[in-house]
């Protein structure tokens, strides 16, 4: 019962942060595998279930606001779908201890990225990926494989890369959330097939309900919370946890 309470609270909180900022999903596998001590495949299965939910809700809200390039999203999503399958296969070939180290390293690098990245003050130059479907597919495949293997939420990798390539920030967040759906479906299915789903049903139900609630509330109140302060807090906490888990000091 205590485990379910922790899962409910964590998914509501992290879902809220995703709804407000588009980031923080990478904290879920850290919670499951690091704090709760679950098997990596179980941790990743539950995490990608949440990423599917936040991707659907978040992408829908951004689309309604006019901040989702659907055509571009389908292109990068196609690459991510294939990459996610490759990531699951790689995960099955790598020892669990190594996968855990990869997970903690991705969390560390994600935290550093959030901490150091500066939000653009004005619209970026023209998207250099526009009209280059081969490059879009390749970007999707690479990021999909990394996310699927490590359990990182799609937006934490995809969104900054799209901004660097010239996409407007809010559109990049919308596309990244949409893209996370294409990562979560094959990755979640692949990891759930490696687990005893019946024993995970209570956790799946709890995580799904409270994550959806958190994402919805977070997206509705995004303008009321200082996002920069929230992002910096997520970044610092992630870095400290990753350093502890990696035994860097």
C-alpha positions in Angstrom: 0.0 0.0 0.0 2.8 2.4 0.9 4.4 1.7 -2.5 1.2 2.6 -4.3 0.9 5.8 -2.4 4.5 6.7 -3.4 3.8 5.9 -7.0 0.5 8.0 -7.0 2.2 11.0 -5.4 5.3 10.8 -7.6 3.3 10.5 -10.8 1.0 13.3 -9.9 4.0 15.6 -9.1 6.1 14.6 -12.1 3.0 14.7 -14.4 2.3 18.2 -13.2 5.9 19.3 -14.0 5.6 17.7 -17.4 2.4 19.6 -18.0 4.0 22.9 -17.0 7.4 22.6 -18.6 7.5 19.6 -20.9 10.3 18.0 -18.9 10.9 15.8 -15.8 9.7 12.5 -17.2 13.2 11.1 -16.8 12.7 11.2 -13.1 10.1 8.3 -13.2 12.5 5.4 -14.1 14.9 6.9 -11.5 12.1 6.6 -8.9 11.1 3.1 -9.9 14.6 1.5 -10.4 16.5 3.7 -8.0 14.3 4.4 -5.0 11.8 1.6 -5.1 14.4 -1.0 -6.3 12.3 -2.4 -9.1 13.7 -4.5 -11.9 14.8 -2.2 -14.8 12.3 -3.7 -17.3 9.4 -3.1 -14.8 10.6 0.4 -14.1 10.8 1.2 -17.8 7.5 -0.4 -18.6 5.7 1.8 -16.0 7.6 4.9 -17.1 6.7 4.5 -20.7 3.0 4.0 -19.8 3.2 7.4 -18.1 5.0 8.9 -21.1 2.3 7.7 -23.4 -0.3 9.4 -21.3 1.6 12.7 -20.9 2.4 12.6 -24.7 -1.3 12.3 -25.6 -2.6 14.9 -23.2 0.3 17.3 -23.7 0.3 17.1 -27.5 -3.5 17.6 -27.6 -3.3 20.7 -25.5 -0.5 22.1 -27.6 -2.4 21.3 -30.8 -5.4 23.2 -29.5 -3.2 26.2 -28.8 -1.7 26.1 -32.3 1.8 25.0 -31.2 2.1 21.6 -32.8 3.4 21.1 -36.3 1.6 17.8 -37.0 3.3 17.1 -40.3 6.8 17.5 -38.8 5.6 15.4 -35.8 4.6 12.5 -38.0 8.0 12.5 -39.7 10.1 12.5 -36.6 7.7 10.1 -34.9 8.1 7.6 -37.7 11.9 7.6 -37.0 11.4 7.4 -33.3 9.1 4.4 -33.6 11.8 2.4 -35.3 14.5 3.7 -33.0 12.4 2.8 -29.9 12.2 -0.8 -31.1 16.0 -0.9 -31.5 16.4 0.6 -28.0 14.3 -2.2 -26.4 16.4 -4.8 -28.3 19.6 -3.2 -27.1 18.3 -3.1 -23.5 17.7 -6.9 -23.6 21.4 -7.5 -24.7 22.9 -5.3 -22.0 23.4 -6.3 -18.4 20.9 -4.7 -16.0 23.7 -3.0 -14.0 24.9 -1.4 -17.1 21.4 -0.2 -18.0 21.1 1.3 -14.6 24.4 3.2 -15.1 23.2 4.4 -18.5 19.9 5.6 -16.8 21.7 7.5 -14.1 24.1 9.0 -16.6 21.2 10.2 -18.8 19.6 11.7 -15.7 22.9 13.5 -14.8 23.3 14.9 -18.4 19.7 15.9 -18.5 19.9 17.8 -15.3 23.1 19.6 -16.5 21.4 20.4 -19.8 18.4 21.9 -18.1 20.6 23.9 -15.7 22.8 25.4 -18.4 20.3 25.9 -21.3 19.1 29.4 -21.7 15.7 30.1 -23.1 15.8 32.1 -26.3 14.4 35.6 -26.0 13.1 35.8 -29.5 12.0 33.4 -32.3 14.8 31.4 -33.7 16.0 31.4 -37.3 14.3 29.2 -39.9 14.2 25.5 -39.0 17.1 23.9 -40.8 15.3 20.5 -40.8 12.3 21.7 -42.7 12.1 20.0 -46.1 14.7 17.4 -45.2 12.7 14.2 -44.3 15.8 12.1 -44.2 17.4 14.2 -41.5 14.2 14.3 -39.5 13.8 10.5 -39.7 17.4 10.0 -38.6 17.0 12.4 -35.7 13.9 10.6 -34.6 15.5 7.2 -34.9 18.6 8.2 -32.8 16.7 10.0 -30.1 14.0 7.2 -30.0 16.7 4.6 -29.4 18.4 6.5 -26.6 15.1 7.3 -24.9 13.8 3.7 -25.2 17.1 2.2 -23.9 17.5 4.6 -21.0 14.0 5.5 -20.0 14.5 9.2 -20.7 11.4 11.1 -21.5 11.3 12.2 -25.2 11.0 15.9 -24.7 14.2 16.2 -22.6 16.2 15.1 -25.6 14.1 16.1 -28.6 12.9 19.5 -27.6 16.4 21.2 -27.1 17.6 19.6 -30.4 14.7 21.1 -32.3 15.2 24.5 -30.7 18.9 24.4 -31.8 17.8 23.5 -35.3 15.7 26.6 -35.4 12.2 25.6 -34.3 10.2 28.0 -32.2 10.3 26.9 -28.5 6.6 26.2 -27.8 6.3 24.4 -31.1 9.3 22.3 -30.2 7.7 21.3 -26.9 4.5 20.3 -28.7 6.3 18.3 -31.3 8.5 16.6 -28.6 5.4 15.6 -26.6 3.8 14.3 -29.8 6.9 12.4 -30.6 7.0 10.8 -27.2 3.8 8.9 -28.1 5.7 7.1 -30.9 8.5 6.2 -28.5 6.2 5.1 -25.7 4.1 2.6 -27.7 6.8 0.2 -28.9 9.0 0.8 -25.8 6.2 0.2 -23.4 4.9 -2.8 -25.2 8.4 -4.3 -25.4 9.2 -3.9 -21.7 5.7 -5.0 -20.6 6.2 -8.3 -22.5 9.3 -8.9 -20.4 7.4 -8.5 -17.1 4.6 -10.2 -15.2 1.9 -7.8 -16.2 -0.7 -9.2 -13.7 1.5 -8.2 -10.7 2.0 -4.7 -12.2 -1.7 -4.0 -12.8 -2.3 -2.1 -9.5 0.8 0.0 -10.2 -0.3 0.6 -13.8 -3.7 1.8 -12.8 -2.4 4.0 -10.0 0.4 5.5 -12.1 -1.9 6.1 -15.1 -4.7 7.8 -13.2 -2.5 10.1 -11.1 -0.1 10.9 -14.0 -2.9 11.9 -16.2 -4.4 14.1 -13.4 -1.0 15.7 -12.8 -0.4 16.5 -16.5 -3.8 18.0 -16.9 -3.6 20.2 -13.8 0.0 21.2 -14.7 -0.9 22.1 -18.3 -3.9 24.2 -17.1 -1.7 26.1 -14.6 1.5 26.5 -16.6 1.3 30.3 -16.6 0.9 30.6 -12.8 4.2 28.9 -11.9 7.6 30.4 -12.5 8.8 27.8 -14.9 12.5 28.8 -14.8 12.5 28.3 -11.0 10.8 24.9 -11.4 13.2 23.8 -14.1 16.3 24.8 -12.1 14.9 22.9 -9.1 14.3 19.8 -11.2 17.8 20.1 -12.7 19.6 20.5 -9.3 17.7 17.6 -7.7 18.4 15.3 -10.7 22.1 16.1 -10.7 22.4 15.4 -7.0 20.5 12.1 -7.2 22.5 10.9 -10.3 25.8 11.8 -8.6 24.7 9.8 -5.6 23.6 6.8 -7.7 26.7 6.8 -9.8 29.0 7.1 -6.8 31.0 9.9 -8.4 32.2 11.2 -5.1 
